Amino acid sequence: MVKSNISTHVNIETNSRLHLGFISLNSSTPYMYGGAGLSISGHPTIINIRKSKKFESNLPKEMSKKILTFLKANQLNTLIRIECKHRPENHIGLGTGTQLTLSIEELITKFYKLDIKVNIFNRNFRSGIGLNSYLKGGFIIDAPKKDLSQNEIIFHSKFPSSWKTILLFDNQKKGLHGISEKNFFASNKSDSLRMKLSDITLNELIPSVIYEDFNIFAKSLTEFQKLNATFYSKVQKSLYLSSDINKIVNQISKKFIVGCGQSSWGPTSYIFVDSKNILNEILPILDKSISMYNNLSYEVVSAKNNGRKLTYK
């Protein structure tokens, strides 16, 4: 590890991501997982590091402790301040934990001008969508993997700028995470879904993005999501973690051609639309429906077709 003059200030702004579903759900084949995802505008993680008179951090205590331990173990200057300016809530389906850990490790690497990749948190990723969204942005098909340290891409593309995404939030729900999530994947398998999900991915999802064919994209994505939801049926009672979001999505999908689903374990869910005209028809209906719930909200976002933004001072 090379240590040279440290920088004065480094800032990283990352994207959130939607995890649209897995391809190979822990099947008996040599490779497992893999999946589809999209980097989105809005809900960024913004974090910076600068020189200070002492070690300071507004990160969770356990994260700060690991950073300080790493710095001391590698004889790096600990007189720094790490400040997270903004990040989405954890465990709502936007990949916040992944974006935060990746940002911190790159901040440390750039700030101290190290010549190796820093791994402070020793995280492996069941899905490579978060990592590749961080690095590249856009629409991503993550390759199934032999072990969780592998994060290769099968397909990566810019997402059509005219296609918009309505995000639906339920502030009373949190997605499965931690040990509970790990135990779920360790004890649940599905060979029957793999062929269907692989077929949709190769023959419908990927070509529909390449040719910007929204109707095929919407139909295939919705089916892709439904198949993934059956795998999670022991945890969530319907296609969505939030039964209230489920009602809203059903209402909209009956009237419009849209692509619908839940991001990761939810509760954040999505409705893809192909134009501002359709969006403008949907929003008044959405406003009226959501006003009946105290726990629901929505936001319109676009795809983010580039990776994290890194700035120095």
Summary of the structure (lengths in Angstrom):
residues: 313
radius of gyration: 20.2
end to end distance: 23.2
largest distance: 61.5
contacts: 1043
relative contact order: 0.19
helix: 35%
strand: 26%
